[in-house]
Amino acid sequence: EFAASRNGCARVDACERGALAVRGKDRGDFVNRLGTQDLKRLPEGGVARAFLTNRKGRIDADLVIAALPDALVIETLVHDVASVREALEKMVFAEDVAIEPRTATHARLTIAGPRAAAALKALGLAAPAAATEAWSVAFGGGRAEIMRIDEYVGESFAIMVARDDAPSLWLSLTTFGARPAGWFATNTARLE
C-alpha cells in the first residue's frame, strides 16, 4: 500500500472528508469574510487552505476551498460539515448565496503517487491546463470535481463524485492499476 504512493498510484477512500458548495454571485466575497485567507484573489481553478473562525477569532474548522466556475467547494472533516454549514447560514443577510451540503450526496477519493496524474488522464479527468489546481469534468451521471492537494509527498488529487458514481470511479482506478491504500499506509506517506 505504501509503495503504491511512492512508485505508482494509490487510491484512498477519503470518507473522513465532507464538503459544501457555495453558489451565487456573492459567494467569493461572502466566504472571504468568514475565513483566514484572502479568497477575493483566488482565481477560478485555484485552491486555498483557510480556517473558519468564529466571532471571537477562534478556529472552528480547517477548510480546503476550491474555486470552480459555478461554485466555491468547501471541504473539511466530515464531522465539521454541519457546524460549518450552520456558521455560514447564520452569516447570510442579503447576499446572493446558496449553501449546498454534499456529504450525503458525494463521495471523496484521493489518489496519490507518481502515476496519479496519468490515472486522471487515462480516465478523461485530466486538468484542462497545467497550472489549474481545481477543475470539474463530466463523469458518470454527473460531474467529477478534482483538486490538487498537498497531503502527500508527490502528486495527489482529491476527487469528488456523486455517491452513485463512486463505485465506477473506484473500479476505473483499479483497472488503471491504482492500488487501494489504507489508513496506516496513507498516514505514513503523509508524515514522510
Backbone as CSV, one residue per row, in Angstrom:
resi,resn,N_x,N_y,N_z,CA_x,CA_y,CA_z,C_x,C_y,C_z
1,GLU,0.820,-1.185,0.000,0.000,0.000,0.000,0.876,1.265,0.000
2,PHE,1.843,1.291,0.886,2.727,2.448,0.970,3.529,2.605,-0.322
3,ALA,4.008,1.486,-0.867,4.815,1.532,-2.093,4.031,2.128,-3.257
4,ALA,2.723,1.886,-3.304,1.913,2.437,-4.392,1.947,3.964,-4.382
5,SER,1.973,4.566,-3.197,2.013,6.031,-3.126,3.388,6.580,-3.490
6,ARG,4.412,5.754,-3.455,5.772,6.175,-3.791,6.182,5.822,-5.215
7,ASN,5.668,4.692,-5.724,6.137,4.186,-7.014,5.067,4.099,-8.085
8,GLY,3.820,4.229,-7.718,2.738,4.067,-8.692,1.604,5.024,-8.415
9,CYS,0.448,4.457,-8.107,-0.738,5.263,-7.817,-1.537,4.557,-6.721
10,ALA,-1.697,5.224,-5.608,-2.505,4.700,-4.506,-3.868,5.372,-4.541
11,ARG,-4.905,4.604,-4.240,-6.243,5.195,-4.152,-6.757,5.003,-2.735
12,VAL,-7.398,6.039,-2.213,-7.812,6.059,-0.817,-9.275,6.480,-0.746
13,ASP,-10.065,5.738,-0.012,-11.432,6.153,0.284,-11.337,7.199,1.384
14,ALA,-11.563,8.448,1.028,-11.402,9.548,1.984,-12.746,9.899,2.616
15,CYS,-13.370,8.907,3.226,-14.703,9.104,3.808,-14.676,10.019,5.029
16,GLU,-13.492,10.371,5.519,-13.396,11.303,6.649,-13.563,12.756,6.209
17,ARG,-13.662,12.982,4.904,-13.810,14.334,4.356,-15.249,14.554,3.897
18,GLY,-15.739,15.758,4.078,-17.072,16.146,3.623,-16.968,17.492,2.931
19,ALA,-18.045,17.896,2.270,-17.973,19.147,1.506,-19.305,19.879,1.477
20,LEU,-19.193,21.166,1.188,-20.309,22.065,0.926,-19.993,22.782,-0.374
21,ALA,-21.025,23.170,-1.104,-20.832,24.035,-2.266,-21.548,25.346,-1.983
22,VAL,-20.869,26.443,-2.248,-21.477,27.766,-2.088,-21.616,28.348,-3.482
23,ARG,-22.866,28.616,-3.868,-23.165,29.157,-5.192,-23.740,30.560,-5.053
24,GLY,-23.830,31.261,-6.151,-24.402,32.600,-6.173,-23.347,33.636,-6.505
25,LYS,-23.806,34.785,-6.963,-22.856,35.802,-7.442,-22.015,36.411,-6.325
26,ASP,-22.466,36.336,-5.082,-21.715,36.920,-3.959,-20.862,35.895,-3.208
27,ARG,-20.724,34.684,-3.732,-20.054,33.601,-2.999,-18.616,33.928,-2.609
28,GLY,-17.867,34.565,-3.508,-16.467,34.873,-3.215,-16.321,35.841,-2.054
29,ASP,-17.048,36.933,-2.095,-16.992,37.932,-1.029,-17.529,37.347,0.279
30,PHE,-18.606,36.589,0.189,-19.221,36.003,1.376,-18.246,35.069,2.112
31,VAL,-17.666,34.130,1.409,-16.739,33.180,2.037,-15.463,33.891,2.475
32,ASN,-15.046,34.890,1.721,-13.848,35.653,2.068,-13.969,36.292,3.453
33,ARG,-15.146,36.774,3.802,-15.347,37.444,5.089,-15.308,36.478,6.277
34,LEU,-15.428,35.196,6.015,-15.537,34.229,7.112,-14.281,33.396,7.324
35,GLY,-13.323,33.505,6.441,-12.124,32.682,6.545,-10.879,33.509,6.777
36,THR,-9.760,32.814,6.925,-8.496,33.476,7.237,-7.648,33.779,6.002
37,GLN,-8.085,33.373,4.826,-7.342,33.663,3.595,-8.022,34.777,2.816
38,ASP,-7.273,35.451,1.977,-7.840,36.457,1.077,-8.364,35.723,-0.156
39,LEU,-9.610,35.295,-0.087,-10.187,34.495,-1.163,-10.672,35.336,-2.337
40,LYS,-10.696,36.659,-2.179,-11.059,37.519,-3.303,-10.052,37.363,-4.437
41,ARG,-8.836,37.037,-4.078,-7.772,36.887,-5.085,-7.629,35.449,-5.586
42,LEU,-8.453,34.543,-5.076,-8.385,33.148,-5.512,-8.953,33.050,-6.928
43,PRO,-8.130,32.710,-7.899,-8.618,32.660,-9.281,-9.485,31.424,-9.507
44,GLU,-10.300,31.488,-10.554,-11.046,30.296,-10.942,-10.040,29.186,-11.218
45,GLY,-10.289,28.021,-10.665,-9.349,26.912,-10.798,-8.310,26.890,-9.690
46,GLY,-8.421,27.804,-8.733,-7.473,27.873,-7.627,-7.955,27.100,-6.403
47,VAL,-7.024,26.767,-5.541,-7.314,26.070,-4.287,-6.582,26.798,-3.167
48,ALA,-7.254,26.970,-2.039,-6.635,27.616,-0.879,-7.035,26.882,0.390
49,ARG,-6.129,26.861,1.337,-6.439,26.355,2.673,-6.766,27.559,3.543
50,ALA,-7.739,27.403,4.416,-8.133,28.508,5.293,-8.744,27.929,6.563
51,PHE,-8.843,28.758,7.570,-9.572,28.405,8.780,-10.883,29.175,8.787
52,LEU,-11.931,28.532,9.242,-13.178,29.215,9.531,-13.082,29.644,10.982
53,THR,-13.235,30.938,11.219,-13.121,31.446,12.583,-14.484,31.934,13.071
54,ASN,-14.659,31.902,14.379,-15.907,32.404,14.949,-15.748,33.888,15.264
55,ARG,-16.762,34.464,15.883,-16.746,35.909,16.160,-15.645,36.317,17.122
56,LYS,-15.161,35.374,17.913,-14.079,35.672,18.855,-12.705,35.430,18.247
57,GLY,-12.683,35.010,16.977,-11.413,34.763,16.307,-10.849,33.375,16.538
58,ARG,-11.610,32.520,17.186,-11.153,31.144,17.411,-11.424,30.295,16.179
59,ILE,-10.571,29.311,15.957,-10.704,28.431,14.798,-11.820,27.424,15.054
60,ASP,-12.786,27.392,14.123,-13.878,26.422,14.190,-13.631,25.228,13.272
61,ALA,-12.957,25.457,12.138,-12.730,24.357,11.195,-11.563,24.693,10.271
62,ASP,-10.905,23.639,9.821,-9.836,23.716,8.829,-10.478,23.418,7.474
63,LEU,-10.321,24.309,6.512,-11.013,24.199,5.230,-10.036,24.111,4.069
64,VAL,-10.460,23.431,3.016,-9.816,23.489,1.713,-10.885,24.028,0.777
65,ILE,-10.588,25.131,0.100,-11.581,25.809,-0.729,-11.117,25.794,-2.181
66,ALA,-11.986,25.292,-3.055,-11.694,25.226,-4.490,-12.635,26.152,-5.233
67,ALA,-12.081,26.991,-6.104,-12.875,27.925,-6.903,-13.174,27.293,-8.254
68,LEU,-14.395,26.806,-8.403,-14.849,26.253,-9.678,-15.669,27.324,-10.395
69,PRO,-15.947,27.161,-11.677,-16.662,28.216,-12.412,-18.019,28.605,-11.811
70,ASP,-18.732,27.655,-11.249,-20.081,27.945,-10.760,-20.237,27.853,-9.247
71,ALA,-19.163,27.562,-8.529,-19.281,27.390,-7.074,-17.920,27.452,-6.402
72,LEU,-17.956,27.750,-5.115,-16.808,27.517,-4.250,-17.110,26.220,-3.513
73,VAL,-16.243,25.244,-3.659,-16.419,23.979,-2.949,-15.548,24.055,-1.704
74,ILE,-16.190,23.868,-0.559,-15.504,23.938,0.729,-15.438,22.536,1.293
75,GLU,-14.225,22.042,1.476,-14.028,20.698,2.000,-13.461,20.797,3.410
76,THR,-13.929,19.917,4.283,-13.460,19.879,5.661,-13.643,18.465,6.194
77,LEU,-13.332,18.253,7.454,-13.587,16.955,8.060,-15.091,16.714,8.101
78,VAL,-15.496,15.479,7.888,-16.919,15.162,7.779,-17.689,15.552,9.044
79,HIS,-17.068,15.424,10.208,-17.786,15.779,11.432,-17.877,17.295,11.646
80,ASP,-17.197,18.096,10.821,-17.287,19.555,10.906,-18.260,20.160,9.898
81,VAL,-18.746,19.366,8.942,-19.576,19.912,7.867,-20.832,20.591,8.403
82,ALA,-21.544,19.957,9.320,-22.789,20.540,9.833,-22.538,21.870,10.542
83,SER,-21.484,21.934,11.342,-21.207,23.186,12.057,-20.712,24.276,11.103
84,VAL,-19.969,23.906,10.065,-19.534,24.882,9.063,-20.758,25.414,8.314
85,ARG,-21.645,24.518,7.935,-22.867,24.948,7.242,-23.680,25.896,8.128
86,GLU,-23.844,25.528,9.377,-24.600,26.369,10.310,-23.955,27.752,10.457
87,ALA,-22.635,27.780,10.592,-21.929,29.062,10.727,-22.098,29.916,9.473
88,LEU,-22.023,29.303,8.307,-22.196,30.048,7.062,-23.625,30.576,6.940
89,GLU,-24.597,29.723,7.237,-26.002,30.137,7.103,-26.358,31.281,8.059
90,LYS,-25.748,31.306,9.239,-26.003,32.389,10.190,-25.504,33.737,9.680
91,MET,-24.535,33.708,8.776,-23.928,34.959,8.293,-24.547,35.471,6.990
92,VAL,-25.529,34.750,6.441,-26.196,35.201,5.222,-27.222,36.265,5.591
93,PHE,-27.082,37.441,4.993,-28.050,38.519,5.214,-28.755,38.793,3.889
94,ALA,-28.189,39.600,3.054,-28.799,39.923,1.767,-27.964,39.393,0.601
95,GLU,-26.912,38.622,0.891,-26.021,38.127,-0.157,-26.750,37.118,-1.050
96,ASP,-26.359,37.117,-2.311,-26.873,36.130,-3.258,-25.983,34.890,-3.156
97,VAL,-26.290,34.020,-2.180,-25.547,32.776,-1.992,-26.534,31.647,-1.670
98,ALA,-26.160,30.468,-2.074,-26.891,29.252,-1.715,-25.857,28.254,-1.216
99,ILE,-26.111,27.658,-0.066,-25.176,26.719,0.547,-25.760,25.318,0.419
100,GLU,-25.015,24.451,-0.272,-25.487,23.098,-0.541,-24.602,22.082,0.179
101,PRO,-25.163,21.324,1.106,-24.366,20.261,1.725,-24.155,19.127,0.723
102,ARG,-22.995,18.495,0.791,-22.682,17.427,-0.159,-22.289,16.109,0.504
103,THR,-22.246,16.081,1.801,-21.757,14.877,2.465,-22.629,13.663,2.166
104,ALA,-23.928,13.841,2.107,-24.821,12.717,1.846,-24.903,12.362,0.365
105,THR,-24.518,13.282,-0.507,-24.698,13.063,-1.945,-23.410,12.798,-2.714
106,HIS,-22.267,13.110,-2.112,-20.995,12.970,-2.806,-20.014,12.112,-2.000
107,ALA,-19.118,11.472,-2.723,-18.041,10.693,-2.113,-16.719,11.321,-2.502
108,ARG,-15.719,11.152,-1.634,-14.402,11.732,-1.891,-13.376,10.616,-1.915
109,LEU,-12.617,10.547,-2.981,-11.495,9.623,-3.108,-10.236,10.452,-3.274
110,THR,-9.128,9.889,-2.867,-7.831,10.516,-3.074,-6.973,9.564,-3.877
111,ILE,-6.220,10.107,-4.816,-5.181,9.319,-5.476,-3.864,10.040,-5.272
112,ALA,-2.814,9.258,-5.074,-1.505,9.843,-4.793,-0.416,8.973,-5.392
113,GLY,0.660,9.624,-5.769,1.813,8.906,-6.292,2.244,9.441,-7.639
114,PRO,3.392,8.982,-8.124,3.926,9.499,-9.379,3.063,9.195,-10.608
115,ARG,2.147,8.217,-10.498,1.271,7.894,-11.625,-0.148,8.422,-11.438
116,ALA,-0.357,9.261,-10.429,-1.701,9.787,-10.164,-2.209,10.651,-11.321
117,ALA,-1.378,11.544,-11.848,-1.810,12.396,-12.966,-2.099,11.550,-14.203
118,ALA,-1.317,10.507,-14.416,-1.564,9.612,-15.550,-2.892,8.883,-15.381
119,ALA,-3.244,8.549,-14.154,-4.535,7.901,-13.898,-5.677,8.840,-14.272
120,LEU,-5.572,10.102,-13.874,-6.608,11.071,-14.240,-6.724,11.199,-15.758
121,LYS,-5.586,11.290,-16.422,-5.591,11.424,-17.877,-6.223,10.201,-18.535
122,ALA,-5.893,9.004,-18.057,-6.442,7.772,-18.625,-7.961,7.692,-18.464
123,LEU,-8.477,8.297,-17.404,-9.918,8.271,-17.152,-10.645,9.471,-17.757
124,GLY,-9.914,10.335,-18.460,-10.526,11.522,-19.048,-10.808,12.606,-18.032
125,LEU,-10.065,12.608,-16.932,-10.283,13.570,-15.850,-9.123,14.543,-15.675
126,ALA,-8.250,14.622,-16.658,-7.053,15.463,-16.538,-7.414,16.943,-16.469
127,ALA,-6.507,17.703,-15.861,-6.680,19.154,-15.747,-6.674,19.789,-17.132
128,PRO,-7.497,20.819,-17.335,-7.513,21.486,-18.640,-6.224,22.253,-18.951
129,ALA,-5.486,22.662,-17.916,-4.207,23.364,-18.095,-3.281,22.953,-16.957
130,ALA,-1.994,22.983,-17.200,-1.018,22.501,-16.218,-1.092,23.246,-14.888
131,ALA,-1.390,24.531,-14.913,-1.384,25.321,-13.682,-2.709,25.244,-12.913
132,THR,-3.706,24.586,-13.461,-5.014,24.504,-12.810,-4.933,23.626,-11.565
133,GLU,-5.470,24.119,-10.461,-5.464,23.364,-9.207,-6.803,22.720,-8.903
134,ALA,-7.896,23.220,-9.495,-9.231,22.663,-9.288,-10.008,22.739,-10.591
135,TRP,-10.718,21.664,-10.914,-11.487,21.642,-12.144,-12.633,20.645,-12.011
136,SER,-13.558,20.722,-12.945,-14.735,19.868,-12.958,-14.906,19.312,-14.368
137,VAL,-15.145,18.016,-14.465,-15.367,17.373,-15.766,-16.514,16.384,-15.639
138,ALA,-17.139,16.081,-16.762,-18.231,15.110,-16.771,-17.686,13.735,-16.382
139,PHE,-18.445,13.044,-15.539,-18.091,11.671,-15.162,-19.364,10.955,-14.741
140,GLY,-19.590,9.787,-15.315,-20.781,9.027,-14.970,-22.027,9.837,-15.250
141,GLY,-22.924,9.891,-14.270,-24.163,10.644,-14.436,-24.063,12.080,-13.991
142,GLY,-22.878,12.547,-13.651,-22.744,13.913,-13.142,-21.389,14.505,-13.469
143,ARG,-20.795,15.138,-12.478,-19.509,15.796,-12.636,-18.533,15.250,-11.605
144,ALA,-17.282,15.196,-11.978,-16.200,14.919,-11.034,-15.506,16.242,-10.768
145,GLU,-15.325,16.573,-9.504,-14.617,17.786,-9.115,-13.275,17.360,-8.528
146,ILE,-12.223,17.872,-9.102,-10.881,17.418,-8.765,-10.058,18.586,-8.255
147,MET,-9.280,18.332,-7.203,-8.376,19.342,-6.642,-7.003,18.725,-6.464
148,ARG,-5.980,19.482,-6.819,-4.619,19.103,-6.429,-4.517,19.387,-4.930
149,ILE,-3.996,18.454,-4.195,-3.853,18.647,-2.754,-2.423,18.360,-2.352
150,ASP,-2.023,18.869,-1.219,-0.642,18.694,-0.758,-0.583,17.827,0.484
151,GLU,-1.412,16.794,0.530,-1.457,15.935,1.713,-0.363,14.883,1.725
152,TYR,0.200,14.573,0.571,1.198,13.515,0.457,2.430,14.045,-0.259
153,VAL,3.552,13.373,-0.085,4.745,13.704,-0.844,4.459,13.337,-2.299
154,GLY,4.786,14.208,-3.207,4.498,13.951,-4.617,3.091,14.405,-4.982
155,GLU,2.662,14.043,-6.168,1.355,14.482,-6.647,0.226,13.732,-5.948
156,SER,-0.796,14.491,-5.572,-2.000,13.873,-5.031,-3.204,14.719,-5.411
157,PHE,-4.329,14.044,-5.578,-5.542,14.691,-6.037,-6.727,14.192,-5.221
158,ALA,-7.614,15.116,-4.882,-8.897,14.776,-4.269,-9.923,14.749,-5.396
159,ILE,-10.727,13.713,-5.433,-11.757,13.584,-6.467,-13.102,13.433,-5.766
160,MET,-14.030,14.332,-6.068,-15.377,14.251,-5.508,-16.352,13.932,-6.634
161,VAL,-17.141,12.883,-6.424,-18.160,12.473,-7.390,-19.456,12.179,-6.645
162,ALA,-20.550,12.137,-7.394,-21.814,11.723,-6.802,-21.642,10.313,-6.233
163,ARG,-22.275,10.035,-5.114,-22.140,8.715,-4.476,-22.454,7.575,-5.440
164,ASP,-23.432,7.775,-6.320,-23.789,6.726,-7.282,-22.668,6.441,-8.272
165,ASP,-21.791,7.418,-8.515,-20.686,7.249,-9.461,-19.395,6.766,-8.796
166,ALA,-19.352,6.740,-7.462,-18.128,6.349,-6.755,-17.680,4.919,-7.066
167,PRO,-18.588,3.920,-7.097,-18.109,2.564,-7.434,-17.489,2.484,-8.821
168,SER,-18.054,3.215,-9.779,-17.499,3.223,-11.131,-16.105,3.852,-11.148
169,LEU,-15.935,4.949,-10.411,-14.619,5.590,-10.319,-13.614,4.650,-9.675
170,TRP,-14.002,4.008,-8.575,-13.124,3.075,-7.874,-12.683,1.952,-8.812
171,LEU,-13.641,1.374,-9.541,-13.336,0.290,-10.477,-12.444,0.774,-11.617
172,SER,-12.706,1.965,-12.134,-11.869,2.515,-13.212,-10.434,2.726,-12.744
173,LEU,-10.271,3.211,-11.520,-8.925,3.394,-10.974,-8.235,2.046,-10.775
174,THR,-9.002,1.039,-10.376,-8.444,-0.315,-10.225,-7.971,-0.837,-11.573
175,THR,-8.780,-0.651,-12.605,-8.416,-1.095,-13.949,-7.144,-0.406,-14.416
176,PHE,-6.974,0.862,-14.067,-5.761,1.599,-14.410,-4.545,1.022,-13.693
177,GLY,-4.737,0.441,-12.532,-3.628,-0.101,-11.757,-3.417,0.593,-10.423
178,ALA,-4.313,1.491,-10.064,-4.206,2.144,-8.759,-4.503,1.118,-7.671
179,ARG,-3.673,1.104,-6.664,-3.828,0.139,-5.581,-4.508,0.790,-4.383
180,PRO,-5.396,0.060,-3.733,-6.021,0.633,-2.530,-4.984,0.804,-1.428
181,ALA,-5.123,1.873,-0.688,-4.223,2.134,0.437,-5.079,2.468,1.652
182,GLY,-4.719,1.897,2.758,-5.469,2.098,3.990,-4.914,3.220,4.846
183,TRP,-5.518,3.352,6.011,-5.207,4.436,6.932,-3.734,4.455,7.334
184,PHE,-3.179,3.325,7.726,-1.796,3.292,8.197,-0.828,3.705,7.086
185,ALA,-1.004,3.147,5.893,-0.099,3.462,4.781,-0.211,4.921,4.368
186,THR,-1.427,5.451,4.301,-1.574,6.842,3.854,-1.057,7.813,4.905
187,ASN,-1.246,7.528,6.158,-0.699,8.421,7.176,0.808,8.349,7.249
188,THR,1.372,7.198,6.971,2.838,7.089,6.892,3.335,7.928,5.724
189,ALA,2.647,7.865,4.587,3.041,8.645,3.411,2.905,10.142,3.677
190,ARG,1.908,10.542,4.438,1.722,11.957,4.754,2.822,12.488,5.650
191,LEU,3.327,11.654,6.523,4.318,12.095,7.509,5.739,12.121,6.974
192,GLU,5.998,11.413,5.907,7.363,11.368,5.379,7.816,12.669,4.808
